[in-house]
Amino acid sequence: MSFAERFEELEIWQQARTLNRIVYSLLQKCDDYSFRDQMRRASLSAMNNIAEGFERRTKKDFAHFLDLAKGSAGEVRSMTFAAEDIRILDKAAAEQLRSEYEMLSRRIAGFQKHLRA
């Protein structure tokens, strides 16, 4: 895998890290601890699965972990609808977060296509 020396160099990991920070910040005042924890864990999972897959050092393993990361990004997107419905996030924040995670999912899919080629 010659596209990076370290996972920290990957743009998809950097984007996932930024989004994780945003999720943590947006949910800081959420008093539904179970909901907050689940959404934060899904966000952190997207970031960590990118890193773990990269560290496995095979394209096959990396692509598998990117599947998991993409799934976690989808979970966060799903949870933004619930967060909006139960007024944990306002409409604008929920839509922005969905859009950012949708972009991350597309970028992960593109990276997977490259790995599986």
N, CA, C and O atoms as a GROMACS GRO file, in nm:
protein
  468
    1MET      N    1   0.086  -0.118   0.000
    1MET     CA    2   0.000   0.000   0.000
    1MET      C    3   0.090   0.123   0.000
    1MET      O    4   0.148   0.160   0.102
    2SER      N    5   0.100   0.184  -0.114
    2SER     CA    6   0.195   0.293  -0.130
    2SER      C    7   0.132   0.432  -0.126
    2SER      O    8   0.201   0.530  -0.152
    3PHE      N    9   0.004   0.444  -0.095
    3PHE     CA   10  -0.062   0.573  -0.097
    3PHE      C   11  -0.033   0.658   0.025
    3PHE      O   12  -0.058   0.778   0.023
    4ALA      N   13   0.018   0.599   0.133
    4ALA     CA   14   0.051   0.674   0.254
    4ALA      C   15   0.145   0.590   0.341
    4ALA      O   16   0.145   0.468   0.334
    5GLU      N   17   0.221   0.659   0.421
    5GLU     CA   18   0.309   0.591   0.516
    5GLU      C   19   0.237   0.562   0.647
    5GLU      O   20   0.261   0.460   0.712
    6ARG      N   21   0.147   0.655   0.684
    6ARG     CA   22   0.077   0.646   0.813
    6ARG      C   23  -0.071   0.677   0.790
    6ARG      O   24  -0.105   0.753   0.699
    7PHE      N   25  -0.158   0.619   0.871
    7PHE     CA   26  -0.301   0.644   0.852
    7PHE      C   27  -0.335   0.791   0.872
    7PHE      O   28  -0.432   0.841   0.814
    8GLU      N   29  -0.257   0.859   0.953
    8GLU     CA   30  -0.282   1.002   0.979
    8GLU      C   31  -0.270   1.087   0.853
    8GLU      O   32  -0.321   1.199   0.848
    9GLU      N   33  -0.204   1.034   0.752
    9GLU     CA   34  -0.189   1.106   0.625
    9GLU      C   35  -0.311   1.091   0.534
    9GLU      O   36  -0.327   1.168   0.439
   10LEU      N   37  -0.397   0.996   0.563
   10LEU     CA   38  -0.513   0.970   0.478
   10LEU      C   39  -0.618   1.079   0.496
   10LEU      O   40  -0.658   1.110   0.608
   11GLU      N   41  -0.662   1.136   0.386
   11GLU     CA   42  -0.764   1.241   0.393
   11GLU      C   43  -0.895   1.189   0.452
   11GLU      O   44  -0.964   1.262   0.524
   12ILE      N   45  -0.929   1.064   0.424
   12ILE     CA   46  -1.054   1.011   0.479
   12ILE      C   47  -1.044   0.998   0.632
   12ILE      O   48  -1.143   1.019   0.702
   13TRP      N   49  -0.927   0.964   0.683
   13TRP     CA   50  -0.910   0.958   0.829
   13TRP      C   51  -0.915   1.098   0.888
   13TRP      O   52  -0.977   1.119   0.992
   14GLN      N   53  -0.852   1.193   0.823
   14GLN     CA   54  -0.854   1.332   0.870
   14GLN      C   55  -0.996   1.386   0.874
   14GLN      O   56  -1.035   1.455   0.968
   15GLN      N   57  -1.073   1.355   0.770
   15GLN     CA   58  -1.212   1.401   0.765
   15GLN      C   59  -1.294   1.334   0.876
   15GLN      O   60  -1.374   1.399   0.942
   16ALA      N   61  -1.273   1.204   0.896
   16ALA     CA   62  -1.345   1.133   1.002
   16ALA      C   63  -1.308   1.190   1.139
   16ALA      O   64  -1.394   1.200   1.227
   17ARG      N   65  -1.184   1.227   1.158
   17ARG     CA   66  -1.140   1.286   1.284
   17ARG      C   67  -1.210   1.419   1.307
   17ARG      O   68  -1.260   1.446   1.417
   18THR      N   69  -1.214   1.503   1.205
   18THR     CA   70  -1.282   1.632   1.216
   18THR      C   71  -1.430   1.613   1.249
   18THR      O   72  -1.484   1.682   1.335
   19LEU      N   73  -1.494   1.520   1.181
   19LEU     CA   74  -1.636   1.496   1.206
   19LEU      C   75  -1.658   1.440   1.346
   19LEU      O   76  -1.758   1.473   1.410
   20ASN      N   77  -1.568   1.357   1.393
   20ASN     CA   78  -1.581   1.305   1.528
   20ASN      C   79  -1.577   1.419   1.630
   20ASN      O   80  -1.655   1.420   1.726
   21ARG      N   81  -1.487   1.513   1.610
   21ARG     CA   82  -1.477   1.628   1.699
   21ARG      C   83  -1.607   1.709   1.697
   21ARG      O   84  -1.653   1.756   1.801
   22ILE      N   85  -1.666   1.723   1.579
   22ILE     CA   86  -1.792   1.797   1.566
   22ILE      C   87  -1.904   1.725   1.639
   22ILE      O   88  -1.982   1.787   1.711
   23VAL      N   89  -1.913   1.593   1.620
   23VAL     CA   90  -2.017   1.515   1.689
   23VAL      C   91  -2.003   1.530   1.840
   23VAL      O   92  -2.102   1.556   1.910
   24TYR      N   93  -1.883   1.515   1.891
   24TYR     CA   94  -1.861   1.528   2.035
   24TYR      C   95  -1.904   1.666   2.084
   24TYR      O   96  -1.967   1.678   2.189
   25SER      N   97  -1.871   1.769   2.008
   25SER     CA   98  -1.906   1.905   2.045
   25SER      C   99  -2.057   1.928   2.043
   25SER      O  100  -2.114   1.986   2.136
   26LEU      N  101  -2.122   1.883   1.935
   26LEU     CA  102  -2.267   1.904   1.922
   26LEU      C  103  -2.347   1.835   2.031
   26LEU      O  104  -2.454   1.882   2.070
   27LEU      N  105  -2.295   1.724   2.080
   27LEU     CA  106  -2.370   1.645   2.178
   27LEU      C  107  -2.325   1.671   2.322
   27LEU      O  108  -2.369   1.602   2.414
   28GLN      N  109  -2.240   1.770   2.342
   28GLN     CA  110  -2.185   1.796   2.474
   28GLN      C  111  -2.293   1.824   2.579
   28GLN      O  112  -2.279   1.783   2.695
   29LYS      N  113  -2.400   1.890   2.541
   29LYS     CA  114  -2.505   1.925   2.637
   29LYS      C  115  -2.624   1.830   2.634
   29LYS      O  116  -2.724   1.853   2.701
   30CYS      N  117  -2.612   1.724   2.555
   30CYS     CA  118  -2.720   1.625   2.545
   30CYS      C  119  -2.729   1.547   2.675
   30CYS      O  120  -2.631   1.488   2.720
   31ASP      N  121  -2.848   1.547   2.735
   31ASP     CA  122  -2.864   1.475   2.863
   31ASP      C  123  -2.919   1.334   2.845
   31ASP      O  124  -2.940   1.262   2.943
   32ASP      N  125  -2.942   1.294   2.721
   32ASP     CA  126  -2.978   1.155   2.692
   32ASP      C  127  -2.847   1.080   2.672
   32ASP      O  128  -2.796   1.069   2.560
   33TYR      N  129  -2.793   1.030   2.781
   33TYR     CA  130  -2.658   0.974   2.779
   33TYR      C  131  -2.645   0.853   2.689
   33TYR      O  132  -2.542   0.835   2.624
   34SER      N  133  -2.747   0.771   2.684
   34SER     CA  134  -2.743   0.653   2.599
   34SER      C  135  -2.736   0.693   2.451
   34SER      O  136  -2.656   0.639   2.375
   35PHE      N  137  -2.820   0.788   2.412
   35PHE     CA  138  -2.820   0.836   2.274
   35PHE      C  139  -2.686   0.901   2.241
   35PHE      O  140  -2.625   0.872   2.138
   36ARG      N  141  -2.643   0.989   2.329
   36ARG     CA  142  -2.516   1.060   2.308
   36ARG      C  143  -2.401   0.962   2.292
   36ARG      O  144  -2.317   0.976   2.203
   37ASP      N  145  -2.397   0.860   2.381
   37ASP     CA  146  -2.290   0.762   2.377
   37ASP      C  147  -2.292   0.683   2.247
   37ASP      O  148  -2.188   0.660   2.186
   38GLN      N  149  -2.410   0.641   2.203
   38GLN     CA  150  -2.421   0.562   2.080
   38GLN      C  151  -2.375   0.641   1.958
   38GLN      O  152  -2.303   0.589   1.873
   39MET      N  153  -2.417   0.766   1.950
   39MET     CA  154  -2.380   0.846   1.834
   39MET      C  155  -2.230   0.877   1.836
   39MET      O  156  -2.164   0.875   1.732
   40ARG      N  157  -2.177   0.905   1.953
   40ARG     CA  158  -2.033   0.930   1.964
   40ARG      C  159  -1.953   0.804   1.931
   40ARG      O  160  -1.850   0.812   1.865
   41ARG      N  161  -2.000   0.688   1.976
   41ARG     CA  162  -1.928   0.564   1.948
   41ARG      C  163  -1.930   0.533   1.799
   41ARG      O  164  -1.829   0.486   1.745
   42ALA      N  165  -2.040   0.559   1.732
   42ALA     CA  166  -2.047   0.536   1.588
   42ALA      C  167  -1.950   0.628   1.514
   42ALA      O  168  -1.882   0.586   1.421
   43SER      N  169  -1.945   0.753   1.556
   43SER     CA  170  -1.854   0.849   1.495
   43SER      C  171  -1.709   0.808   1.517
   43SER      O  172  -1.628   0.812   1.424
   44LEU      N  173  -1.677   0.770   1.638
   44LEU     CA  174  -1.541   0.727   1.670
   44LEU      C  175  -1.505   0.598   1.596
   44LEU      O  176  -1.391   0.579   1.555
   45SER      N  177  -1.603   0.511   1.578
   45SER     CA  178  -1.582   0.386   1.506
   45SER      C  179  -1.542   0.412   1.361
   45SER      O  180  -1.456   0.342   1.307
   46ALA      N  181  -1.604   0.509   1.298
   46ALA     CA  182  -1.568   0.541   1.158
   46ALA      C  183  -1.421   0.577   1.150
   46ALA      O  184  -1.348   0.526   1.065
   47MET      N  185  -1.378   0.664   1.238
   47MET     CA  186  -1.238   0.708   1.240
   47MET      C  187  -1.144   0.593   1.272
   47MET      O  188  -1.042   0.575   1.205
   48ASN      N  189  -1.177   0.517   1.374
   48ASN     CA  190  -1.087   0.410   1.420
   48ASN      C  191  -1.079   0.293   1.322
   48ASN      O  192  -0.973   0.230   1.311
   49ASN      N  193  -1.187   0.262   1.254
   49ASN     CA  194  -1.182   0.152   1.157
   49ASN      C  195  -1.095   0.187   1.036
   49ASN      O  196  -1.031   0.099   0.978
   50ILE      N  197  -1.091   0.313   0.999
   50ILE     CA  198  -1.000   0.355   0.893
   50ILE      C  199  -0.856   0.330   0.938
   50ILE      O  200  -0.775   0.276   0.863
   51ALA      N  201  -0.826   0.372   1.060
   51ALA     CA  202  -0.690   0.355   1.113
   51ALA      C  203  -0.655   0.207   1.128
   51ALA      O  204  -0.547   0.164   1.088
   52GLU      N  205  -0.747   0.129   1.186
   52GLU     CA  206  -0.717  -0.013   1.208
   52GLU      C  207  -0.697  -0.087   1.077
   52GLU      O  208  -0.605  -0.169   1.065
   53GLY      N  209  -0.780  -0.060   0.979
   53GLY     CA  210  -0.765  -0.125   0.850
   53GLY      C  211  -0.634  -0.091   0.784
   53GLY      O  212  -0.568  -0.178   0.727
   54PHE      N  213  -0.595   0.034   0.792
   54PHE     CA  214  -0.467   0.075   0.734
   54PHE      C  215  -0.352   0.000   0.799
   54PHE      O  216  -0.259  -0.045   0.732
   55GLU      N  217  -0.358  -0.013   0.930
   55GLU     CA  218  -0.249  -0.078   1.004
   55GLU      C  219  -0.241  -0.228   0.977
   55GLU      O  220  -0.139  -0.290   1.006
   56ARG      N  221  -0.347  -0.287   0.922
   56ARG     CA  222  -0.343  -0.430   0.888
   56ARG      C  223  -0.250  -0.457   0.771
   56ARG      O  224  -0.200  -0.568   0.755
   57ARG      N  225  -0.224  -0.355   0.691
   57ARG     CA  226  -0.123  -0.358   0.585
   57ARG      C  227  -0.154  -0.446   0.464
   57ARG      O  228  -0.064  -0.471   0.383
   58THR      N  229  -0.275  -0.494   0.450
   58THR     CA  230  -0.312  -0.562   0.326
   58THR      C  231  -0.433  -0.489   0.267
   58THR      O  232  -0.517  -0.437   0.341
   59LYS      N  233  -0.441  -0.486   0.137
   59LYS     CA  234  -0.553  -0.419   0.072
   59LYS      C  235  -0.686  -0.485   0.109
   59LYS      O  236  -0.786  -0.416   0.130
   60LYS      N  237  -0.687  -0.616   0.115
   60LYS     CA  238  -0.810  -0.688   0.148
   60LYS      C  239  -0.859  -0.651   0.288
   60LYS      O  240  -0.976  -0.620   0.306
   61ASP      N  241  -0.770  -0.655   0.386
   61ASP     CA  242  -0.809  -0.618   0.523
   61ASP      C  243  -0.851  -0.472   0.531
   61ASP      O  244  -0.949  -0.438   0.597
   62PHE      N  245  -0.775  -0.386   0.463
   62PHE     CA  246  -0.808  -0.244   0.466
   62PHE      C  247  -0.947  -0.220   0.408
   62PHE      O  248  -1.026  -0.145   0.464
   63ALA      N  249  -0.976  -0.283   0.295
   63ALA     CA  250  -1.107  -0.267   0.232
   63ALA      C  251  -1.218  -0.315   0.326
   63ALA      O  252  -1.324  -0.253   0.333
   64HIS      N  253  -1.194  -0.425   0.397
   64HIS     CA  254  -1.293  -0.475   0.493
   64HIS      C  255  -1.319  -0.373   0.604
   64HIS      O  256  -1.434  -0.346   0.638
   65PHE      N  257  -1.213  -0.316   0.659
   65PHE     CA  258  -1.231  -0.219   0.766
   65PHE      C  259  -1.293  -0.090   0.715
   65PHE      O  260  -1.362  -0.020   0.790
   66LEU      N  261  -1.270  -0.058   0.589
   66LEU     CA  262  -1.339   0.057   0.531
   66LEU      C  263  -1.488   0.029   0.518
   66LEU      O  264  -1.569   0.121   0.531
   67ASP      N  265  -1.527  -0.098   0.493
   67ASP     CA  266  -1.669  -0.135   0.497
   67ASP      C  267  -1.729  -0.102   0.634
   67ASP      O  268  -1.839  -0.046   0.644
   68LEU      N  269  -1.656  -0.136   0.738
   68LEU     CA  270  -1.703  -0.109   0.874
   68LEU      C  271  -1.710   0.041   0.901
   68LEU      O  272  -1.806   0.090   0.961
   69ALA      N  273  -1.610   0.114   0.855
   69ALA     CA  274  -1.609   0.259   0.874
   69ALA      C  275  -1.727   0.323   0.801
   69ALA      O  276  -1.792   0.413   0.854
   70LYS      N  277  -1.754   0.276   0.680
   70LYS     CA  278  -1.866   0.329   0.602
   70LYS      C  279  -1.999   0.298   0.671
   70LYS      O  280  -2.090   0.380   0.673
   71GLY      N  281  -2.008   0.178   0.728
   71GLY     CA  282  -2.129   0.144   0.804
   71GLY      C  283  -2.148   0.234   0.923
   71GLY      O  284  -2.260   0.277   0.951
   72SER      N  285  -2.041   0.265   0.993
   72SER     CA  286  -2.050   0.354   1.109
   72SER      C  287  -2.089   0.496   1.066
   72SER      O  288  -2.165   0.563   1.135
   73ALA      N  289  -2.037   0.541   0.952
   73ALA     CA  290  -2.076   0.672   0.900
   73ALA      C  291  -2.225   0.674   0.869
   73ALA      O  292  -2.293   0.774   0.893
   74GLY      N  293  -2.276   0.563   0.815
   74GLY     CA  294  -2.420   0.553   0.790
   74GLY      C  295  -2.500   0.554   0.918
   74GLY      O  296  -2.609   0.612   0.923
   75GLU      N  297  -2.448   0.491   1.022
   75GLU     CA  298  -2.516   0.492   1.151
   75GLU      C  299  -2.525   0.634   1.206
   75GLU      O  300  -2.629   0.674   1.259
   76VAL      N  301  -2.418   0.710   1.194
   76VAL     CA  302  -2.423   0.850   1.240
   76VAL      C  303  -2.527   0.927   1.161
   76VAL      O  304  -2.606   1.003   1.218
   77ARG      N  305  -2.528   0.908   1.029
   77ARG     CA  306  -2.629   0.976   0.946
   77ARG      C  307  -2.770   0.941   0.992
   77ARG      O  308  -2.854   1.030   1.006
   78SER      N  309  -2.795   0.814   1.016
   78SER     CA  310  -2.926   0.772   1.063
   78SER      C  311  -2.961   0.838   1.196
   78SER      O  312  -3.073   0.884   1.217
   79MET      N  313  -2.863   0.843   1.283
   79MET     CA  314  -2.888   0.901   1.414
   79MET      C  315  -2.914   1.051   1.410
   79MET      O  316  -2.978   1.106   1.499
   80THR      N  317  -2.864   1.118   1.304
   80THR     CA  318  -2.893   1.261   1.293
   80THR      C  319  -3.042   1.286   1.271
   80THR      O  320  -3.097   1.387   1.315
   81PHE      N  321  -3.108   1.192   1.203
   81PHE     CA  322  -3.254   1.206   1.186
   81PHE      C  323  -3.324   1.193   1.321
   81PHE      O  324  -3.413   1.272   1.355
   82ALA      N  325  -3.283   1.093   1.398
   82ALA     CA  326  -3.342   1.077   1.530
   82ALA      C  327  -3.310   1.197   1.619
   82ALA      O  328  -3.397   1.244   1.692
   83ALA      N  329  -3.188   1.245   1.612
   83ALA     CA  330  -3.147   1.361   1.693
   83ALA      C  331  -3.231   1.484   1.657
   83ALA      O  332  -3.267   1.563   1.744
   84GLU      N  333  -3.260   1.497   1.530
   84GLU     CA  334  -3.345   1.608   1.485
   84GLU      C  335  -3.488   1.587   1.533
   84GLU      O  336  -3.552   1.680   1.582
   85ASP      N  337  -3.539   1.465   1.519
   85ASP     CA  338  -3.677   1.435   1.558
   85ASP      C  339  -3.702   1.458   1.707
   85ASP      O  340  -3.809   1.505   1.745
   86ILE      N  341  -3.604   1.425   1.789
   86ILE     CA  342  -3.624   1.439   1.934
   86ILE      C  343  -3.558   1.567   1.988
   86ILE      O  344  -3.542   1.585   2.108
   87ARG      N  345  -3.523   1.653   1.896
   87ARG     CA  346  -3.474   1.788   1.925
   87ARG      C  347  -3.342   1.793   2.004
   87ARG      O  348  -3.320   1.882   2.085
   88ILE      N  349  -3.257   1.695   1.978
   88ILE     CA  350  -3.122   1.701   2.032
   88ILE      C  351  -3.038   1.792   1.943
   88ILE      O  352  -2.952   1.866   1.990
   89LEU      N  353  -3.064   1.784   1.811
   89LEU     CA  354  -2.998   1.873   1.715
   89LEU      C  355  -3.105   1.952   1.641
   89LEU      O  356  -3.214   1.902   1.614
   90ASP      N  357  -3.073   2.077   1.610
   90ASP     CA  358  -3.167   2.153   1.527
   90ASP      C  359  -3.152   2.108   1.382
   90ASP      O  360  -3.055   2.040   1.346
   91LYS      N  361  -3.247   2.145   1.301
   91LYS     CA  362  -3.253   2.100   1.162
   91LYS      C  363  -3.125   2.132   1.085
   91LYS      O  364  -3.072   2.047   1.014
   92ALA      N  365  -3.076   2.253   1.099
   92ALA     CA  366  -2.957   2.294   1.025
   92ALA      C  367  -2.835   2.211   1.064
   92ALA      O  368  -2.759   2.167   0.977
   93ALA      N  369  -2.815   2.190   1.192
   93ALA     CA  370  -2.700   2.112   1.239
   93ALA      C  371  -2.711   1.967   1.192
   93ALA      O  372  -2.613   1.907   1.148
   94ALA      N  373  -2.831   1.910   1.201
   94ALA     CA  374  -2.852   1.772   1.158
   94ALA      C  375  -2.826   1.757   1.009
   94ALA      O  376  -2.759   1.663   0.966
   95GLU      N  377  -2.878   1.849   0.929
   95GLU     CA  378  -2.859   1.843   0.784
   95GLU      C  379  -2.712   1.858   0.747
   95GLU      O  380  -2.663   1.788   0.658
   96GLN      N  381  -2.642   1.949   0.813
   96GLN     CA  382  -2.500   1.970   0.785
   96GLN      C  383  -2.420   1.845   0.818
   96GLN      O  384  -2.334   1.803   0.741
   97LEU      N  385  -2.448   1.786   0.934
   97LEU     CA  386  -2.376   1.666   0.975
   97LEU      C  387  -2.404   1.549   0.880
   97LEU      O  388  -2.313   1.474   0.845
   98ARG      N  389  -2.531   1.535   0.839
   98ARG     CA  390  -2.566   1.430   0.742
   98ARG      C  391  -2.488   1.449   0.612
   98ARG      O  392  -2.434   1.354   0.556
   99SER      N  393  -2.484   1.571   0.566
   99SER     CA  394  -2.414   1.602   0.442
   99SER      C  395  -2.265   1.569   0.453
   99SER      O  396  -2.207   1.512   0.360
  100GLU      N  397  -2.204   1.603   0.563
  100GLU     CA  398  -2.061   1.577   0.583
  100GLU      C  399  -2.034   1.426   0.591
  100GLU      O  400  -1.936   1.378   0.535
  101TYR      N  401  -2.121   1.353   0.660
  101TYR     CA  402  -2.101   1.208   0.670
  101TYR      C  403  -2.133   1.138   0.538
  101TYR      O  404  -2.074   1.035   0.507
  102GLU      N  405  -2.226   1.193   0.461
  102GLU     CA  406  -2.253   1.137   0.329
  102GLU      C  407  -2.130   1.155   0.239
  102GLU      O  408  -2.095   1.065   0.162
  103MET      N  409  -2.066   1.270   0.248
  103MET     CA  410  -1.945   1.295   0.171
  103MET      C  411  -1.834   1.198   0.215
  103MET      O  412  -1.761   1.144   0.132
  104LEU      N  413  -1.821   1.177   0.346
  104LEU     CA  414  -1.721   1.081   0.395
  104LEU      C  415  -1.751   0.942   0.340
  104LEU      O  416  -1.659   0.872   0.296
  105SER      N  417  -1.875   0.901   0.342
  105SER     CA  418  -1.913   0.769   0.289
  105SER      C  419  -1.875   0.755   0.142
  105SER      O  420  -1.824   0.651   0.100
  106ARG      N  421  -1.900   0.859   0.065
  106ARG     CA  422  -1.864   0.856  -0.078
  106ARG      C  423  -1.713   0.846  -0.097
  106ARG      O  424  -1.665   0.774  -0.184
  107ARG      N  425  -1.639   0.918  -0.015
  107ARG     CA  426  -1.493   0.915  -0.026
  107ARG      C  427  -1.439   0.778   0.016
  107ARG      O  428  -1.345   0.727  -0.045
  108ILE      N  429  -1.498   0.720   0.119
  108ILE     CA  430  -1.458   0.585   0.160
  108ILE      C  431  -1.485   0.486   0.047
  108ILE      O  432  -1.401   0.402   0.016
  109ALA      N  433  -1.603   0.496  -0.014
  109ALA     CA  434  -1.639   0.406  -0.124
  109ALA      C  435  -1.540   0.420  -0.240
  109ALA      O  436  -1.502   0.321  -0.301
  110GLY      N  437  -1.501   0.542  -0.269
  110GLY     CA  438  -1.403   0.564  -0.375
  110GLY      C  439  -1.269   0.502  -0.342
  110GLY      O  440  -1.202   0.445  -0.428
  111PHE      N  441  -1.230   0.513  -0.218
  111PHE     CA  442  -1.104   0.452  -0.173
  111PHE      C  443  -1.112   0.302  -0.180
  111PHE      O  444  -1.016   0.236  -0.220
  112GLN      N  445  -1.226   0.247  -0.142
  112GLN     CA  446  -1.246   0.100  -0.150
  112GLN      C  447  -1.234   0.053  -0.294
  112GLN      O  448  -1.173  -0.051  -0.321
  113LYS      N  449  -1.292   0.128  -0.385
  113LYS     CA  450  -1.287   0.091  -0.527
  113LYS      C  451  -1.141   0.083  -0.572
  113LYS      O  452  -1.103  -0.008  -0.646
  114HIS      N  453  -1.062   0.178  -0.530
  114HIS     CA  454  -0.920   0.179  -0.562
  114HIS      C  455  -0.849   0.056  -0.504
  114HIS      O  456  -0.767  -0.006  -0.571
  115LEU      N  457  -0.880   0.022  -0.380
  115LEU     CA  458  -0.817  -0.093  -0.315
  115LEU      C  459  -0.855  -0.227  -0.381
  115LEU      O  460  -0.774  -0.319  -0.390
  116ARG      N  461  -0.978  -0.235  -0.426
  116ARG     CA  462  -1.028  -0.360  -0.481
  116ARG      C  463  -1.004  -0.374  -0.630
  116ARG      O  464  -1.039  -0.476  -0.690
  117ALA      N  465  -0.944  -0.273  -0.691
  117ALA     CA  466  -0.918  -0.276  -0.837
  117ALA      C  467  -0.805  -0.372  -0.870
  117ALA      O  468  -0.770  -0.387  -0.987
   0.00000   0.00000   0.00000
